[in-house]
Structures are given as structure tokens and as C-alpha cells.
Amino acid sequence: MKISGTPYRTIWPTAAGVIRVIDQSRLPFEFTTLDLKTLDDAAHAIRTMVVRGAPLIGVTAAYGLALALREDASDRHLDEATQALQATRPTAVNLAWALARMRSTVAEVAPSERVDAAFREAGLICDADVEQCRSIGINGLEIIRRLAETAGGRVNILTHCNAGWLACVDWGTALAPIYMAHDAGIPVHVWVDETRPRNQGAALTAFELGGHGVPHTVIADNLGGHLMQRGEVDMVIVGSDRTTASGDVCNKVGTYLKALAARDNDVPFYAALPISTIDWALDDGRAIVIEERSPLEVTHVAGRTSSGVIETVRVVPEASPALNLAFDVTPARLVTGLITERGVCPATRDGLRGLYPDWQKAK
Ligand code: MRU
């Protein structure tokens, strides 16, 4: 996707051999990049959400492992680096998926060849993510097209958090079908949940959609249900950080409430995700480890003042404690369908196995 007319991915290797990422902690106010040169750089970028979004976390971890092997290609360091990267964020399964894939590739070669093999594999994971997101876009586009034909006008789509190209390498998951619908001339308008506490919707989704010229409106997280009651939402599309083998969808906290409101108002609710987000080992979403982040993200809000300074201010009384659970789980029964790179399926075990009969080997 483009920023001010220049095409970008969220992560790429430079000629100098470092991994360059867009620093998402400074968006939408400043566009800057950051160079990751070491394992610690990569782990820090994931932990502090310089990079975030399930697919991008996975790709960054893959490159992080390659950087680690450049420091020391021994078995011992491979283990330590894997553990360090795995410990950065617990919920998005893409992280464990990418690390497992990297390890199985690297383990097959002698330590002297590991660095090249690791960078090559990370590049393949990165490129595959782009193609998977493109296919998710094509598959989701058909749903939007059908809605446009039956509704006969503008299609209003609600989304939560940021599941666009900034959360992946390019295109995005939930936003890919929206970009493709817009590019195909289908009139779409997006209700963008601000997504407290980190405001990924207000800061990143709005930045992305605005950059691509997609009509959108940022709303307080709590408005979605009311808009659905008024018939102003035709569909919901969200991303996912971990989808269980039976179709439960773990995503940014607040997603579950949108799914409940959607069901009560007969609004179709879709989750868009690539294979790297499916946790085949888990059936019940309630077993997913939900990341608990600093209460400071709830008690404080960051923004730009009228004089152009980015500041963080407190919005909660000094004495009040806060709880910051970053994700929730939407049970499969509330999900109309899963939009994947292989097609759209019901959020059921049979639905997923039908699309991925080769799930034990598929990459
Ligand atoms: O905490 P974040 O910003 O990493 O959370 C991201 C989300 O929850 C996204 O909706 C999710 O990764 C969707 S996949 C593109």
C-alpha cells in the first residue's frame, strides 16, 4: 500500500542487512522507520508495539530469529532466541507459528548455513503473508459485492482495531476486502471503532483508509450497537489474533461485544484471517492466554496537542486502579463466516477442515 504515493510494506530487509520497520507507535502523527539489527531490537519492537498485529508480529519474530542466528548460530542460542521472542506477546498465535516454521527450517542445516537459511525462510514467510492477504481480499470482496447488489447502495462496514496492511506486511486481513471493493468501484464506507485503550482504530485504521481514499468515520467504541439498531451497519469485518480449530475468534478486546450486537441486529459478522492465525491444537477459545498489559494504557491517553507536541495525559483519578486485558474471544456461534486465503467457510471445525484438508502440513 502507499503512503503519500510511495508503495511500502511494513517490514523489509535493507541492502545493509538490517530489518527496517515502520514505527507504528508514532502514527498517525509521524511517519518514521526503525532499523532492527539484533534479536533484542526485534523483541523490543514487538513488546512495545512498534510493530503490532498478528501477522506482522509473526514476520518480525521470524526476522528476529534470523538476526539472532547472525549473532550466534549455535543450538543453544537458537533455543534462547526462540524463548525470548515467544515471551514478547502471548496471544497472537502467528508468533509461535512463525518461530516453529523457522526452527524446523534452520534445524535441518549446519550452523554455518543457518543465517542464510533463516533470512531466506523469513523472506518466504513475509512474501506468503502478502499473497495470503491479497487472496483474503479477493474472497471477501465477493461478500461485499453481493451486499452492494442486494442493498443497492453504499455498503457500511464496521471494523474494530487495526486489521489492515499495517497489521500485516501488505493489504491487511479485514481491510483487504474493503480496499478491493473500493478499488472495484463499489461504494463502501467504514465505521472505524476507535479501539481503546491503544486506539489502533483511530490512529492506524483511519490513517490507512484515509491514505487509500476510502470513506470512513471514526466512532467511539460504544456506538456500534446503536448504529446497528438504526440499520446503519451492513456487515462487520474484524481480524483475528488466534482462531481455534472449531472457529472461536480471539481478537482485540471489544470484538465480542460487537459480535453480540451484530447477532441481535441480524448483521453479518465476519473474521478475516490467514492460516498462520489458526491454532489447530486448540478447540475451545476460553483456553487462549489473554495478554494483560500495563494499566497505564487505560489510565492515560496519548495525542497531539494544538502546538504539535505528542503528549500523554492521565484521564483516570490518581487513586483508581485499572485493568488492561488486551483481547477477548468471540464464540464461533456468533461468527457468520471466516474469510481466509482459501475461501470463506463457516466458523466450525468442519468448515475449517474443509478448506484446509492438509492442515497438518500446510504452511
Ligand atoms: O494489540 P495489537 O495491536 O497487536 O492487536 C491487533 C489486533 O487485535 C488485530 O485486530 C489483529 O491482529 C488482526 S490481524 C490483522
Boltz pocket constraint, residues with backbone or C-beta under 6 A from the ligand:
constraints:
  - pocket:
      binder: B
      contacts: [[A, 51], [A, 52], [A, 53], [A, 54], [A, 55], [A, 92], [A, 160], [A, 161], [A, 162], [A, 163], [A, 164], [A, 167], [A, 168], [A, 172], [A, 173], [A, 174], [A, 200], [A, 238], [A, 239], [A, 240], [A, 241], [A, 251], [A, 252], [A, 272], [A, 326]]
      max_distance: 6.0
